[in-house]
Amino acid sequence: MKFELYSNAALAEDLPEKKLKKGDMVTVVEYLPGNESHPNGYVVEVTNVLGNTVCVVALSESQLQTLVPNAIPSMRIPIAA
């Protein structure tokens, strides 16, 4: 398991269907072990700046990236599709 449960990570790619962007921070809430036909995955929770849940989504391990010490979080407002 690359990402520990309840740790923070960032999206490694845009998820336009969820109005999420690469770099958005998420919290890992469940590990989904893979097999020959499916990669390892995670269920992550996306919250707003007040800590309210925006969505919960299952992602493959490759769709997440570890946080880096020199990154600066920012605030953005999703635009409705």
C-alpha positions as a Python dict, from the first residue, in 0.01 Angstrom:
ca = {
    (1, 'M'): (0, 0, 0),
    (2, 'K'): (165, 321, -121),
    (3, 'F'): (-71, 563, 56),
    (4, 'E'): (-154, 517, 424),
    (5, 'L'): (-517, 531, 532),
    (6, 'Y'): (-628, 879, 644),
    (7, 'S'): (-321, 1041, 489),
    (8, 'N'): (-341, 1328, 243),
    (9, 'A'): (-251, 1297, -124),
    (10, 'A'): (-305, 1503, -439),
    (11, 'L'): (-474, 1418, -765),
    (12, 'A'): (-224, 1332, -1039),
    (13, 'E'): (-472, 1421, -1315),
    (14, 'D'): (-788, 1622, -1378),
    (15, 'L'): (-1122, 1453, -1311),
    (16, 'P'): (-1358, 1675, -1512),
    (17, 'E'): (-1664, 1457, -1442),
    (18, 'K'): (-1618, 1543, -1071),
    (19, 'K'): (-1500, 1903, -1137),
    (20, 'L'): (-1163, 1820, -980),
    (21, 'K'): (-822, 1936, -1097),
    (22, 'K'): (-474, 1790, -1087),
    (23, 'G'): (-318, 1891, -756),
    (24, 'D'): (-644, 1901, -557),
    (25, 'M'): (-583, 1752, -213),
    (26, 'V'): (-773, 1444, -102),
    (27, 'T'): (-780, 1216, 203),
    (28, 'V'): (-729, 843, 154),
    (29, 'V'): (-1009, 656, 332),
    (30, 'E'): (-989, 301, 194),
    (31, 'Y'): (-740, 76, 14),
    (32, 'L'): (-863, -138, -278),
    (33, 'P'): (-616, -420, -349),
    (34, 'G'): (-572, -495, -717),
    (35, 'N'): (-528, -816, -914),
    (36, 'E'): (-404, -921, -1259),
    (37, 'S'): (-673, -722, -1440),
    (38, 'H'): (-714, -424, -1204),
    (39, 'P'): (-445, -203, -1045),
    (40, 'N'): (-436, -118, -675),
    (41, 'G'): (-675, 161, -592),
    (42, 'Y'): (-806, 385, -319),
    (43, 'V'): (-1126, 548, -211),
    (44, 'V'): (-1059, 913, -140),
    (45, 'E'): (-1263, 1191, 14),
    (46, 'V'): (-1254, 1542, -128),
    (47, 'T'): (-1348, 1820, 112),
    (48, 'N'): (-1398, 2193, 78),
    (49, 'V'): (-1196, 2445, 280),
    (50, 'L'): (-1443, 2414, 568),
    (51, 'G'): (-1394, 2037, 588),
    (52, 'N'): (-1732, 1944, 439),
    (53, 'T'): (-1732, 1647, 202),
    (54, 'V'): (-1758, 1743, -165),
    (55, 'C'): (-1740, 1388, -302),
    (56, 'V'): (-1600, 1043, -241),
    (57, 'V'): (-1442, 869, -538),
    (58, 'A'): (-1252, 547, -615),
    (59, 'L'): (-924, 600, -801),
    (60, 'S'): (-636, 388, -924),
    (61, 'E'): (-303, 434, -749),
    (62, 'S'): (-166, 608, -1060),
    (63, 'Q'): (-428, 883, -1028),
    (64, 'L'): (-276, 995, -695),
    (65, 'Q'): (54, 1155, -607),
    (66, 'T'): (230, 1206, -277),
    (67, 'L'): (245, 1555, -130),
    (68, 'V'): (575, 1738, -154),
    (69, 'P'): (710, 1964, 122),
    (70, 'N'): (748, 2278, -92),
    (71, 'A'): (393, 2269, -237),
    (72, 'I'): (156, 2554, -150),
    (73, 'P'): (-216, 2470, -127),
    (74, 'S'): (-456, 2715, -286),
    (75, 'M'): (-827, 2780, -293),
    (76, 'R'): (-1038, 2755, -606),
    (77, 'I'): (-1411, 2748, -674),
    (78, 'P'): (-1524, 2474, -915),
    (79, 'I'): (-1715, 2600, -1216),
    (80, 'A'): (-2037, 2415, -1294),
    (81, 'A'): (-2021, 2208, -1612),
}
